């Protein structure tokens, strides 16, 4: 049966909207992500100052990131090629690693912030927070997350290059390239963070455009 895949269309819109709303919310209450450039004790102090809001927004952000898993599986139904099958696995992996990196904030950081407040800046909680930031944040959620997300976008574009317009797949490849540049962030190279940020904005637009194209398509495989 061929019809419009409404669950896929809905998630293509809902996921980027939730992601960007959560990101804006964290920027407003926590100065995220710029706050991460501050010393760890100050980050934990700012976290405690607006803990409920910060935890809520990070939970929404993690949920939006995790939504890439079912989204990858739903998009996988649009094409039966080996490339798309690989895209599904990569998309699910991208969702998982990013969600793990983000969920440290609502699940682990509250306890660490309380301990740091009680024990002072030399608390072992501060060092644990820094270690979690390096492993779960930078290495897993960001570096691996950037690479897997970029790979997923690229694979989807390759799988659908005969079905969707050239400008759409070209935009997808551009998003993937800009997002992948995020792996260079630890090197503090100029414009890398800006390029990565633009990549995610374009990716959000690409996902919504994907939904529009699916909604306008006369016939799309739904199984």
GIVEN-V329868 format. One record per run of one state. SS is the DSSP state (H for helix, E for strand, C for the rest). FROM is the first residue (numbers start at 0). LEN is the number of residues. If there is no record, write none. Layout:
SS_FROM_LEN ; SS_FROM_LEN
This chain:
C_0_1 ; E_1_1 ; C_2_3 ; H_5_25 ; C_30_3 ; H_33_4 ; C_37_2 ; H_39_10 ; C_49_1 ; H_50_26 ; C_76_5 ; H_81_38 ; C_119_4 ; H_123_36 ; C_159_6 ; H_165_22 ; C_187_4 ; H_191_25 ; C_216_4 ; E_220_1 ; C_221_2
